Amino acid sequence: MGDDFLWWRDGIIYQIYPRSFYDTTGSGIGDLRGIIEKLDYLHDLGIDAIWLSPINPSPDRDFGYDVSDYLSIDPKFGSMDDFDELIQQTERKGIRIVMDLVLNHTSDQHPWFQESRSSRENPKRDWYIWRDGKGIGRSPNNWISIIGGSAWEWDEAMGQYYLHMYYKGQPDLNWRNPEVRENLLDVFRFWLGKGVKGFRLDVFNLYFKDEEFHDNPVRPFHLRPDQQQALKFNCDQPELKDTLAEIRKILDQYNDAYAIGETLLSNPGKAAGYCGENALHQAFLFDFLECPWNAHRFSSVFDQWEKSLGRDRWPNYVLNNHDVKRSASRYGQGEDDDRLKVASAMLLTLRGTPFMYYGEEIGMREVTLKRSQILDPVGLRFWPFYKGRDGCRTPMQWNSIENAGFSIGQPWLPLHPDWRERNVENQTKDPGSLLNFYKELIVLRRSEEVLVKGEIRLLQDVPNNVLAYERVYLTKKARIYLNFCQTPQEVNFAKEEILKGFSNKRKEFHFQNTISLFPDEALILFSSD
Ligand code: GLC
């Protein structure tokens, strides 16, 4: 890659859920030293940055997304010295650290909240959102929490309600309070000072709420809690813009510092609106996570995403994260990984930053848990209709020894029953494995700038089940053909010299006027003008 390599634009960001990556103490929970020990693996894989799901102290009602101290490390993951070492060692390997900042809410165990709820006169009273009810037993307005039920919790001692857009143990901070804002902005400065390069901002578009607390418009007949009302007055409020500009100003004081926002209820227009100058570098679009295995659905998402972003803002793509069923279970068929190769080829050759999630590279499947094994509060609440998010957060499968080599203790969540076969060690040895396919693709992406920098254009004249696009950069051209179905598909081919080809199904790249794509084939052809 050229000298102008910009890590968050041209590189690959790999999300680690630290609890489940690698445990060096036998506690059954992964830790920072575990990540340090696995840095060679990550370096060989070819990623450029690690996004760490939260590692701040947390009582774990929402497994790290309820923070009780923004400026230290949870002892269950290690110490600040371990963190400093992680920064040093990753820097040496050319890998950056992206911290997950959960700044919409804290844990109810955070000292700020403890003070805030201690008396109405406490100076931190206004650091959270307290309101009188509309009458006895009647909450201040009709807002519902994203995970269901009222967003207001009655506090007997205070005789008022506090707002929580998530679990009641996650009270929302009052970003309108200048002291709160300063303290939260200091969180960025603190971690940047430690050498962190980027941030993932948890539900950033919830930071501000309507000052008058108007009722939200109700949408009857929707089952999902986050869709039962339009979040007109507690999401995407206009005041957010200035705050994002302030955050950006801080980031811009550091070389290459970056922030990506988790856009709640994302769509291409909304997410694009939060990116750019005086705003975030990127905002997540989650539409891929909802796409069925259908070439047209994927192509229409990236087409709209490209159009919404325009030329100056850079897309990002994600097939997995800690909140959704694993793509291997959404798309894979049994233990077969063919489709996952097609999906990974798409992720790594579209124009935009690819985000990977630990275990995606070995095709880890979603784990089915019994009711008694569920830990995620959302799963506990909605069982059996929705079983929660534990299934995509299970321990990384490293090898075939006890507990897949994740821990010598009892893992905090069960492993997938396939771990003896599906693991890093086995896949490293198997030239045809998904892991080796990812590695080869990443090497290809690094060596062929056109795959990173090229303009993108959908190729229209292809069968419905084929997603095809062209990338062009200077004199180089790459054409990508992804066969989404299990029968061969014919595509037209304007004959020209192929400089190089890449496929999960063939080694020879000579074509006449058509290409017959194999079932589940991902084919990349390079040519030049
Ligand atoms: C985000 C996180 C999710 C968490 C929620 C509340 O959506 O990704 O895991 O439960 O915010 O912090």
Boltz pocket constraint, residues with backbone or C-beta under 6 A from the ligand:
constraints:
  - pocket:
      binder: B
      contacts: [[A, 62], [A, 65], [A, 66], [A, 102], [A, 166], [A, 202], [A, 203], [A, 262], [A, 322], [A, 323]]
      max_distance: 6.0
